[in-house]
């Protein structure tokens, strides 16, 4: 899928910043939430975290303390967007080895 097949230019810009190398430190949480709502299913949990269902994955993302997302959230977003077909052409494959909370009481390595 070409990036932005049905995304507006704000969402395309957010995807480009998420996949920027070196990682961009000015990806705003509100822009990420807007993107995820446009392409997936987003549910806010009672603890303030977002449960995101996108393509084959469900991820629970913590809201940042400031307005910008941290590096680990960028890694999670890159993986999710890549697997759902939203990675920009020529972007590097995403490798992530950490254990995660899948949002449904499952923990483990990424699938």
GROMACS elastic network, one bead per residue, 0.5 to 0.9 nm:
[ bonds ]
;  ai    aj funct       b0    kb
    1     4     6  0.82880   500
    1     5     6  0.70168   500
    1    85     6  0.57082   500
    1    86     6  0.65991   500
    1    87     6  0.81650   500
    1    88     6  0.86851   500
    1    89     6  0.87379   500
    2     5     6  0.57835   500
    2    85     6  0.81098   500
    2    86     6  0.71700   500
    2    87     6  0.79882   500
    2    88     6  0.69154   500
    2    89     6  0.70935   500
    3     6     6  0.84296   500
    3     7     6  0.79746   500
    3    12     6  0.68685   500
    3    15     6  0.80476   500
    3    16     6  0.88003   500
    3    85     6  0.81607   500
    3    86     6  0.55288   500
    3    87     6  0.64697   500
    3    88     6  0.53858   500
    3    89     6  0.74857   500
    4     8     6  0.69551   500
    4     9     6  0.77276   500
    4    11     6  0.75819   500
    4    12     6  0.54951   500
    4    15     6  0.86307   500
    4    86     6  0.75432   500
    4    88     6  0.88747   500
    5     8     6  0.88094   500
    5    86     6  0.89124   500
    7    10     6  0.79024   500
    7    11     6  0.57283   500
    7    12     6  0.61317   500
    7    35     6  0.83129   500
    7    38     6  0.76985   500
    7    39     6  0.82828   500
    8    11     6  0.54103   500
    8    12     6  0.63031   500
    8    13     6  0.87470   500
    9    13     6  0.60525   500
    9    14     6  0.85508   500
   10    13     6  0.51563   500
   10    14     6  0.62938   500
   10    15     6  0.88057   500
   10    31     6  0.79947   500
   10    35     6  0.83513   500
   11    14     6  0.50149   500
   11    15     6  0.62893   500
   11    16     6  0.86766   500
   11    31     6  0.75002   500
   11    32     6  0.82272   500
   11    34     6  0.75626   500
   11    35     6  0.53656   500
   11    36     6  0.89731   500
   11    38     6  0.83369   500
   12    15     6  0.51289   500
   12    16     6  0.62571   500
   12    17     6  0.87467   500
   12    35     6  0.85177   500
   13    16     6  0.50599   500
   13    17     6  0.62575   500
   13    18     6  0.86513   500
   14    17     6  0.51231   500
   14    18     6  0.61617   500
   14    19     6  0.87365   500
   14    27     6  0.70961   500
   14    28     6  0.85623   500
   14    31     6  0.66290   500
   14    32     6  0.68420   500
   14    35     6  0.73504   500
   15    18     6  0.50590   500
   15    19     6  0.63334   500
   15    20     6  0.85873   500
   15    32     6  0.84832   500
   15    35     6  0.80844   500
   15    78     6  0.86211   500
   15    81     6  0.83521   500
   15    86     6  0.77955   500
   15    87     6  0.76516   500
   15    88     6  0.78201   500
   16    19     6  0.52911   500
   16    20     6  0.60138   500
   16    87     6  0.85533   500
   16    88     6  0.71480   500
   17    21     6  0.86468   500
   17    23     6  0.77848   500
   17    24     6  0.60595   500
   17    25     6  0.88054   500
   17    26     6  0.80555   500
   17    27     6  0.64830   500
   18    21     6  0.88078   500
   18    23     6  0.72142   500
   18    24     6  0.69025   500
   18    27     6  0.68869   500
   18    32     6  0.87970   500
   18    74     6  0.60391   500
   18    75     6  0.84383   500
   18    77     6  0.73011   500
   18    78     6  0.66532   500
   19    22     6  0.86223   500
   19    23     6  0.71362   500
   19    24     6  0.81830   500
   19    74     6  0.79906   500
   19    75     6  0.88463   500
   19    77     6  0.88347   500
   19    78     6  0.63909   500
   19    87     6  0.75280   500
   19    88     6  0.75730   500
   19    91     6  0.72140   500
   19    92     6  0.87401   500
   20    23     6  0.53495   500
   20    24     6  0.60134   500
   20    91     6  0.88035   500
   21    24     6  0.72227   500
   23    71     6  0.72137   500
   23    74     6  0.78110   500
   24    27     6  0.65253   500
   24    71     6  0.84937   500
   24    74     6  0.88062   500
   25    28     6  0.86782   500
   25    68     6  0.69159   500
   25    69     6  0.73906   500
   25    70     6  0.72575   500
   25    71     6  0.76518   500
   26    67     6  0.85633   500
   26    68     6  0.57182   500
   26    69     6  0.76187   500
   27    30     6  0.88131   500
   27    31     6  0.73228   500
   27    32     6  0.74247   500
   27    67     6  0.82508   500
   27    68     6  0.53117   500
   27    69     6  0.59969   500
   27    70     6  0.85465   500
   27    74     6  0.86099   500
   28    31     6  0.53806   500
   28    32     6  0.64773   500
   28    33     6  0.88577   500
   28    66     6  0.88620   500
   28    67     6  0.54740   500
   28    69     6  0.61491   500
   29    32     6  0.50379   500
   29    33     6  0.61614   500
   29    34     6  0.85873   500
   29    63     6  0.73768   500
   29    64     6  0.71882   500
   29    66     6  0.85025   500
   29    67     6  0.57418   500
   29    68     6  0.54691   500
   29    69     6  0.56954   500
   30    33     6  0.51051   500
   30    34     6  0.61638   500
   30    35     6  0.86630   500
   30    67     6  0.76237   500
   30    68     6  0.85652   500
   31    34     6  0.50667   500
   31    35     6  0.62160   500
   31    36     6  0.86442   500
   32    35     6  0.51104   500
   32    36     6  0.61336   500
   32    37     6  0.85641   500
   32    69     6  0.85035   500
   32    77     6  0.88695   500
   33    36     6  0.51137   500
   33    37     6  0.60566   500
   33    38     6  0.85703   500
   33    42     6  0.80719   500
   33    50     6  0.86881   500
   34    37     6  0.52111   500
   34    38     6  0.63030   500
   34    39     6  0.89508   500
   35    38     6  0.51397   500
   35    39     6  0.64658   500
   35    40     6  0.83753   500
   36    39     6  0.52897   500
   36    40     6  0.54106   500
   36    41     6  0.72109   500
   36    42     6  0.68259   500
   36    52     6  0.73678   500
   36    53     6  0.87543   500
   36    54     6  0.79203   500
   37    40     6  0.54859   500
   37    41     6  0.60234   500
   37    42     6  0.57641   500
   37    52     6  0.85653   500
   38    41     6  0.81795   500
   39    54     6  0.71808   500
   40    52     6  0.68507   500
   40    53     6  0.57031   500
   40    55     6  0.75092   500
   41    51     6  0.80698   500
   41    52     6  0.57356   500
   41    53     6  0.50618   500
   41    54     6  0.66405   500
   42    50     6  0.64980   500
   42    51     6  0.57073   500
   42    53     6  0.65137   500
   42    54     6  0.87338   500
   43    49     6  0.85685   500
   43    50     6  0.57070   500
   43    51     6  0.51054   500
   43    52     6  0.65704   500
   43    53     6  0.86480   500
   44    47     6  0.81785   500
   44    48     6  0.62827   500
   44    49     6  0.59960   500
   44    51     6  0.62094   500
   44    52     6  0.87478   500
   45    48     6  0.54951   500
   45    49     6  0.54507   500
   45    50     6  0.59734   500
   45    51     6  0.68642   500
   46    49     6  0.73841   500
   47    50     6  0.87986   500
   47    62     6  0.89815   500
   48    62     6  0.72315   500
   48    63     6  0.67248   500
   49    60     6  0.64535   500
   49    61     6  0.56153   500
   49    63     6  0.57403   500
   50    59     6  0.80728   500
   50    60     6  0.54822   500
   50    61     6  0.51624   500
   50    62     6  0.64645   500
   50    63     6  0.73330   500
   51    58     6  0.69494   500
   51    59     6  0.57959   500
   51    61     6  0.64235   500
   51    62     6  0.89708   500
   51   102     6  0.87919   500
   51   103     6  0.66501   500
   52    57     6  0.80706   500
   52    58     6  0.55124   500
   52    59     6  0.52569   500
   52    60     6  0.61480   500
   52    61     6  0.74481   500
   52   103     6  0.88322   500
   53    56     6  0.77132   500
   53    57     6  0.58605   500
   53    59     6  0.65878   500
   53    60     6  0.88559   500
   54    57     6  0.55191   500
   54    58     6  0.63568   500
   54    59     6  0.82897   500
   54    80     6  0.67531   500
   54    81     6  0.77070   500
   54    83     6  0.86144   500
   54    84     6  0.65172   500
   55    58     6  0.81610   500
   55    80     6  0.75590   500
   55    81     6  0.82433   500
   55    83     6  0.68155   500
   55    85     6  0.82845   500
   56    80     6  0.82790   500
   56    83     6  0.72127   500
   56    84     6  0.70453   500
   57    80     6  0.67002   500
   57    83     6  0.81461   500
   57    84     6  0.84209   500
   57   102     6  0.82532   500
   57   111     6  0.84293   500
   58    80     6  0.85544   500
   58   102     6  0.59246   500
   58   103     6  0.68547   500
   58   104     6  0.86860   500
   59    76     6  0.81366   500
   59    80     6  0.82951   500
   59   100     6  0.82429   500
   59   101     6  0.71862   500
   59   102     6  0.52991   500
   59   103     6  0.61931   500
   60   100     6  0.86688   500
   60   101     6  0.67514   500
   60   102     6  0.63877   500
   60   103     6  0.54759   500
   61    73     6  0.70868   500
   61    76     6  0.84686   500
   62    73     6  0.81243   500
   63    66     6  0.85575   500
   63    67     6  0.89288   500
   63    69     6  0.78009   500
   64    67     6  0.66308   500
   64    68     6  0.66650   500
   64    69     6  0.56726   500
   64    70     6  0.71121   500
   65    68     6  0.81178   500
   65    69     6  0.84903   500
   66    69     6  0.77035   500
   69    72     6  0.83211   500
   69    73     6  0.62670   500
   69    74     6  0.69879   500
   70    73     6  0.55284   500
   70    74     6  0.64976   500
   71    75     6  0.63614   500
   71    76     6  0.87895   500
   72    76     6  0.62853   500
   72    77     6  0.85734   500
   73    77     6  0.60374   500
   73    78     6  0.85068   500
   74    78     6  0.60205   500
   74    79     6  0.85914   500
   75    78     6  0.51349   500
   75    79     6  0.63018   500
   75    80     6  0.86972   500
   75    94     6  0.74946   500
   75    95     6  0.83451   500
   75    96     6  0.72917   500
   76    79     6  0.52507   500
   76    80     6  0.62215   500
   76    81     6  0.85719   500
   76    94     6  0.89365   500
   76    96     6  0.78606   500
   77    80     6  0.51039   500
   77    81     6  0.59037   500
   77    82     6  0.82887   500
   78    81     6  0.52244   500
   78    82     6  0.58844   500
   78    83     6  0.85159   500
   78    86     6  0.88765   500
   78    87     6  0.74301   500
   78    93     6  0.89138   500
   78    94     6  0.66166   500
   79    82     6  0.51581   500
   79    83     6  0.61768   500
   79    84     6  0.85777   500
   79    87     6  0.88260   500
   79    93     6  0.82307   500
   79    94     6  0.55459   500
   79    95     6  0.75946   500
   79    96     6  0.77594   500
   80    83     6  0.53107   500
   80    84     6  0.61932   500
   80    85     6  0.86995   500
   80    86     6  0.85969   500
   81    84     6  0.50734   500
   81    85     6  0.61846   500
   81    87     6  0.59189   500
   82    85     6  0.51632   500
   82    86     6  0.54813   500
   82    88     6  0.84047   500
   82    93     6  0.78353   500
   82    94     6  0.75549   500
   83    86     6  0.75830   500
   83    87     6  0.80964   500
   84    87     6  0.81197   500
   85    88     6  0.87247   500
   87    90     6  0.83180   500
   87    91     6  0.65756   500
   87    92     6  0.89546   500
   88    91     6  0.57265   500
   91    94     6  0.87461   500
   96    99     6  0.88871   500
   96   109     6  0.84717   500
   96   110     6  0.72591   500
   97   109     6  0.65115   500
   97   110     6  0.71289   500
   98   108     6  0.80006   500
   98   109     6  0.61428   500
   98   110     6  0.75251   500
   99   107     6  0.65061   500
   99   110     6  0.69895   500
  100   103     6  0.88538   500
  100   106     6  0.82344   500
  100   107     6  0.54193   500
  100   108     6  0.55416   500
  100   109     6  0.63868   500
  100   110     6  0.71806   500
  101   104     6  0.76277   500
  101   105     6  0.70141   500
  101   106     6  0.60441   500
  101   108     6  0.70765   500
  102   105     6  0.67750   500
  102   106     6  0.54869   500
  102   107     6  0.61126   500
  102   108     6  0.80094   500
  102   110     6  0.89399   500
  103   106     6  0.68793   500
  103   107     6  0.84897   500
  104   107     6  0.86120   500
  108   111     6  0.85856   500
